[in-house]
Structures are given as C-alpha cells and as structure tokens.
Amino acid sequence: MVDLLLTCPPGLEDVVELEAMERVPYARISKRPLGVKGHLLLSISDPEQVSSVLSMRSIHHVMRYVTSFRIGRGRDALNTIYREVAALDLDGVLNAGTRFRVTSARLGRHEFTSMDVQRAAGQALVDRFSSKVDLEHYDVEVRVDVVGEQCIVGIALTRESLHRRGYRAFHHRAALKPSIAYAMLRLAEPREGNILVDPMCGSGTIPIEAALSMRMLNLELYGMDVNGVYIDGARADAERAGVGDRIRFMQYDCRMLDSMITPDRIVTNPPYGIRMEPGIGIRRLYTGFARAAYRAMVGGGRLVVITLKHGMMRDILSSVGFAVSRDVPVMHGDLWTHILVGEKR
C-alpha cells in the first residue's frame, strides 16, 4: 500500500473525497486525519494510480505520507521535530548525494515560525543522512507541516500547487482559486445539456473550469460581468486554456440576468464587499442579483455562490424564494468564506 496525503482548501474535504472515489475507486480514504482540516489520507494499492491522483482538480498538493507526531506550541517543540525527523527511515529517498529542501506550512499559534521548523528538520536530515540542502535545484522536497499540536511529515510529489492551472494570463485582484471553482461546480451538480451561467465571472475561472472538467455533459456555458476589462481578460484566459470556443462571454449587469437567459445552474463568486466601488452597496448588489437570478432560473434550478457575508446572502436568497440547502465553510486564501447552495423549487 502507498499512503498519500492530499491537501485542499479547508472545508472542501467532502468534494475531494468524492473526486478521489471517482479517480481511484478502490482506495481507502480518511478525511481530516489526526483532526487536521484541509487534509485527506489516501491509501492506494497500485503505485501507478499516483498519476490519477495528480490529475485531481480539487486538491493543491500530494505527498507520500511518512509519519506524524504531537508537539507542543513552545520553542521546545523544535527539539521534538529534530529528534523525530532524525529518527525517520528514509533510506532510498535520501543519501549522501541527494539534494533536498524542507518546506513547511504552519497553522495555529506557536512560539516559533515556519522557518524555524524548516531549519530544525533540515539540520536533522543533514546530520542523519549527510544529504545536501539545495533550495532551488533539489531532488527531494520534504514537507514538515505543523497544524496546532500535530506535525506531519511527507515527501512532496507536487512541486507547486495543482490549483495553478497555467491558463491564467489576466490578473484579477479577487480571482477565485480554480480548486474552489471546481468544488462549486460539483456542488451545483449540472446535468447533460444544462445552461450554466456565471453572471459575475471576473477572469472567467468558473466557466473555464466547467469547460475543462465537465466536457462530457455538453454544457452551454456563459460568463458575464459588468466590467468589460474583466470580460476581455476572461476571453484571453479561456483561449489560453483551449476552451475559448466553448464559452460565451459578454458584458452584462448581473441584476438584469432575467432579461438575457434562462439558466439551469448559476455558479458565481460575487464581490465580497472588501473593495467595493464607491456608490455600490453590497446588500443592494446581492439583492438585485438574487432577484434577477430567481426570476431567470428554471424550476428545479440550482444556484451556488461563495461569499464572506454568508448571513446576509442567506437571508437575501431566502427572501427572494430560494431554499438554501447547503452552507459549506471554506478557507479561500486567509479568509473563511461560505459556499451557499440555493434551490428554486
């Protein structure tokens, strides 16, 4: 058996589990191992299945799981990290000629930094295996992550996060991570031939992800935004992704959606209200959008929206007629947002 540790935006573990079951159907899956959010432990019997895992769209990193152990939150935890890492059996992975680097992600309050973790673990590996540290031209990347009082060690199989798809040519200051866009699309559960619309598409991440990951459904895809610069950028990103011919982009106000189209699914990432333009109130925008979405959508349709102001958005969606069936907290960057799913009965 090969044990793989997958990381994802905390809160999306259920979507990752669903995708993993599709990609590697006989794998054993444990969500939030050791109580750590944003992680899943995947046990596979065939090493060749690793390529299927690396093609998943809901995850960020994949590492071969090595071990985990408890530490304190004070600086003496660095001594524990040194001892535990120095005792690891990594023969065949590290030796005197191996160039390696240690990276660390740290969540929680501690009396040490991620750099301190890297230094302690790196020194342990040098002392034990006589390997050489090389931060750029390395052969092996050892991940030593600290989450609360848990330290998790693995061998990285991804050099950069899988959410970096490579198609983003246009910079949008509030762009949605493609992994979260994919998760929102899975929550929307589109069906064969559905019309799927993102009425506040920004750089086009949601319709692009739909075109890339749901080809077999023959979806009719639309990306709309009131800002023409964003629409031009979304078109450029779609072309770069090779799906420019599958999405119709147009400059349009989301509050007039019902005069334009009759969608089966609406999936969107509206402004969070942090950088709103003067004169545009977030409640007014959300209300105008929700009313137009409800009027436009077919009966039995589904709306999926991500927002910081989930209480406000939930109230507005309910007030215009949507039945909010799911509320999924998810960390986007360093913000805890919520994905809401609304049904038109």
N, C-alpha and C positions, 0 to 999 in steps of 0.2 A: 504493500500500500504506500502511496505517496500522499503526504498531508500538505495541503496548500492553504495558506492564509490569504484571504481576499479582503481588500479594504474598499469601502464605498462611503458616500456621504452618510453620516449617521442619521438613521431614520428610514433608510431605503433597504434595509436588510431583507424584508419580505419580497421586494421586487428582485433583488439579487438571487434569492433562493429560487424563485420561480424561473428565472433565466437559466440558472445553473442546472436545474432539473431538466430543462429542455436540451441544454448543450451536452451534459454528461449525466444521462438519466439514471445510471446505477451508482452514482456517487453518494457517499454519506455526507450530510450537511448539518453543521451545527451553527446556529445563528448566535451572535454575541458570545463567543466562547470566553469563559472567565468573566462574564458580565461586561465585556468591553463593547460599546456601541461602535458601529461602523466597521465591524469585522465579522467574517464568517470563516469557519474551518471546513475545508472540503477534502474528503478522503477519496482518492481515486485508485483503482486497481491497475490501470494501464497508463504508464508514463506518456504514451503517445496522445492521451487525452489532454495533456497540458496545452496543446495548441488550440483546442476547442475552448478552454478556459480563457486563454489570452485573447480570444476573439469576442468575449463578452462585452456588452455595451454599457452595462450598469455599474461597472467597477472601476476603480482607479489603479490599484496596484495588486500584484500577485507575488507572493514569496513562498518559498519552501519553508514550512514551519519547522523550527528546530527545538525550541523549548520556551517555557515561560516560568517566571518565579515572582514571588512577592518581595517588595522592597518598601522601605519607609519613605517618608517625604522630606526628611532632613538630609544633610550633606553626607551622612554616613551611608546613605543608600549607594553612593558611588563606589564604596568599598565592596558592597554586596555585588554590584554589577561587575566589578573587576573580577571577583572570585568566581562568580557563576560563569562568566564568559571564558575565563581562562581554563575552566574545567570541561568545556564543551568538546565533544568528539566530532571534529570537523576534518578528519583525515580524508583525503580525496577531494576536499574543497579548498583547503589552504595548505600551503607548504612554504619552504624557504624561498621559492622563486615566484610565488604568487603576489601580484599587486592587488591590493584591496582598499576599499574605503568603508567607513562606517557612517551611516546616516541614521537620524533619529527624529521621530515625531513625538511630541510630549503634550499631553492634555492633563490639566489639573494644576493645583498649587503645589510647588516644590521649592526647596531651598537650593535648587541647582537648575542649570539651564540645559537645553538640548546639546549645546556644545560641550558641556561638562560630561554628559552621557557618552558622547562620541569619543572624547579623549580617554575616558576610563575604559571603555570597551576596546578602543583601538590599541591602547597600551597592553591590554590583556592578550590580544591576538598577536601582537608583535612579540611579547615575551614568551608566549606558548608555542607559536608556530614559526617564528623568525620570518614572517611574511613582511612585505614592504608596503607602507602606506603610499597610495597614489590617488589623489582626489579626482584626477581627470582621466588618466589612461589606465583605469583599473580593470582587472579581470573578474573580480568578485565584489559585489556590494552586500555588506552585512547590515541588515536593518535591526536596530535595537530601539524599540518604541516603548515609551512609558505612558501608561494611562492610569491615572490615580496611583494605586499602590501595586499595579501589575507591570512587569517588564516582560516584553515579548521579543524573542529573537528569531530572525528568519534570514534566509538567503534570497535576495531580491531576484525575481525573474523579469521584472519590467524596469527599464532604465528611466523612463519618465511616465507620468500618469497617463493611463489609457483614455482619460477624458479629453486629452489633446488629440483631436482627430486629424489635424493637419489641413483642414479646409478653411480655417478662419483667416481670411485676408483683411477683413474690415474690422477695425477696433470699435466696439461698442462699450461704453463705460459701465453698463449694467448687464453685460451678456450673461446668459444662463449657461451653466455647465452642461455640456451635452449628455453627461450621465444622468443628470436630473431631468433633462428634457425627455430622454428615453423612458425614464421611470414614469413621468407624467403621461406619456403616450400609452404605456402599458396599463395605467390606471384608467385611461379613457376607454380601453377595450374596443377599438374600432373594428368594424366588420367589413366584409367584402363590398367594395364599391362605395363605401361611405364618403360623404363630403366632409373633410376635416379642415377647419379654419383656425388660424392663429391671428386674431384681429389686432394684436399689439406685438407684432413679430420681431421688432428690433432688427437684429442682424440675421434673423431667419433660422435660428438654431432648431426650433421645434419642427417646422415643416421639413427642414433638411434631414433631421434625424428620422422623421416619419418616412421620407423617401428612401433613405438608406436601409432602414431596418425592417420596413413593412412592405417590401416590394410585392409580395405575393397577394396582398389584399386589393391591389388596384385602386388605391385611394385617390380621390380627387382633392388635391391639396392647394390651399390658398394661404398666402401670407400677406397681411395688411398692416399698415402703420400710417399714422398721420404725418410722419416726418419723411419727406422724400429722400433725404440723405441716407436714412436707415434702409429704405427700400432699395436704393442703388447698391448699398453695401451688402444687403441680403442677396440680391441677384448675383453679385460678384462671388460671394461665399458659395452659393448654390452651384454656380458654374465650376468653381474650383473643386467642389465635391463630386462633380459629374452628374448632378441631378437638376441642372438648370431647366431642362425641358419638361420636368415632371411637376414643377410648382409654378403657380401663377401668383406673381407679386403685384400689388397695386397700392397706391397711396390713397388711404381712406380713413375716415374717423370711425373708431370702434362704436361710437354712440349712434351711428347710422347703419349698423350692420344689417338690420332687418329690411332695409331698403335695397340691399345688394344681393343677398344669398340666403339659402335655407340649409344650414348645416346639420349634419347628424352628430358631429363632435366638434366642440370648441376646446382648444388647449392653448393656454396663454400665460404669459409672465408679465403682468401689468407693472407700471411703476410702483415702487414701494413707498413713495412719498418722502424719501430722503432728499432727493434733488429735484423736487417738482418745480416746474417753471412758474414764475410769478403769475398770479391770477387764475391758476388752475388748482382747485381744491381737490384733494384726494378722494373725499367722500362723494363729491359731485361727479368725479370721473368714474368711480366704481359704480355709482348708482345708474348713471347714464349707460354704461357698458352692460350692466346686469339686465336692465330693462330691455335694451335692444337685443341682447343675446337670447332672452326668454322669448321675445316676440318672434325672433328669426328661426329659432330651433324647431326641428320636427318633434312631434310627440315621441317620448321614449328616448330622446337625445340625452347626451351627457356632456357636462362642462367640467373641465379640470383647470384649476387656477392656483398659482403659487403666490403667497403674499406674506409680508411681515405683519400686516394688520388683519389677522385672521378673524378676530372677534367682529370687527366692523364688516369685513367681507361676508362672513357667515350670516350676519343679520341682514345685510342687503340682499344676498341671494335668496334667503328665506322670504323676505318681504315681497319680492317680485314673483315668487311662485316656485323656485327651485327647492327640491328636497335634498338637503346636504346629507349625503350618505357616508362620507369618509372625511376624516381630518387627520392628515399624516404630518407630524412634525419632522422637519428635515433640516440639517445644517447645510447652508449654502455659503461657502467661504467661512467667515467667522460669525454669521448671523443665523439664528434659529428662525427659519421660516415655516410656513404650514402649506401643504398641498390640500386643497379642498376639492371634493368631488360632488357636483350637483346633478340631480336627475330632473328632467322635465317629464312629469307623469302625464 
